[in-house]
Amino acid sequence: MDTRARLAVWLFTAVAVVLILAVALAPTLLAWRLRVAVTRSLAGPARVTVRVDAPPWSIVTGGLDAVTLEARRAMAGQLPVERLTLRLQEVRVEPARLWRGGGSPMTRVGRGEGEVALTQEDLQLFLASARGVQRAALRLDGGAVTVEGDVRVGVVDLRMRMEGRLVPASPTTVDLYVQTLTVSGVELPREIGSLLVSRLNPLISLDGLPLPLWIESVAVEGGQVRMRVGVGERS
């Protein structure tokens, strides 16, 4: 085999190896960079895993078929999130921003779905620290929410016990809908209770998360609040 033939074989082999590596490593490299970007965008000690389904040329074009993302111990504003799981489709990223590491690299999510889970303990701490309810005790049980604590009305501290359920109030917030309210041993009409505890709402807000999402349903089960969410462009 002459020199030109050997060079042609070498070039063909090199191109083939590069193509094979691109096909094999493109999703892994994209998942790694997305994991770094998402971790930076989430406050708190978030533990993030990302899986990407994409063709090799997506490293240049930024078009991803699907992204699966899971984050544990993230923050939505001041609210701790135990687990965030999202399955995204028709995702576009800005390649330069993805590799440079500046800002959120996702520029479009066609559609997606997922779940956000909050623990009873984290919600109780958030309620006590951010909503002015002192010595708050929150319990999630049987699909209902029970809150006990001291609430300041004017210059008076009143002992409150409230039972209710969680209802979506906006695309990204959840309110506590009062069913029964007892203040200093006296049961008040629900309407009065709703006014009195208006400072508690919205009890949950997901505005601090870096992706455009909306709450589809809320369930209380197993000592957790679980919200089904949609992601992407709403029709």
Secondary structure, 3 states (H helix, E strand, C coil): CCHHHHHHHHHHHHHHHHHHHHHHHHHHHHHHHHHHHHHHHCECCCEEEEEEECCCCHHHHCEEEEEEEEEEEEEECCEEEEEEEEEEEEEEECHHHHHHCCCCCEEEEEEEEEEEEEEHHHHHHHHHHHCCEEEEEEEEECCEEEEEEEEEECCEEEEEEEEEEEEEEECCEEEEEEEEEEECCEEECHHHHHHHCHHHCCCEECCCCCCCEEEEEEEEECCEEEEEEEEECCC
